[in-house]
Amino acid sequence: MSATPNVRMEDKPARLTILIDAEKKKAFEELCASQDITASQVVRQLIREYLAQHGVEYQPSLRPRLE
């Protein structure tokens, strides 16, 4: 079961590449795995929260969830 069950996938994903130190990446991926969530899901949630915190509105194109 996903940690964000009510979030629909955005259509037409775009790639975001970041550079972080290897030990931080390993710790992050291990924490995500222990919580049964992907690193990408966490990063997407952080971006949504950051945009909301700064009052940035956007209209994602959504595709239907697969049940």
PyMOL commands that set and color helices and strands:
alter all, ss='L'
color gray80, all
select helices_A, chain A and resi 22-34+39-53
alter helices_A, ss='H'
color red, helices_A
deselect
rebuild
show_as cartoon
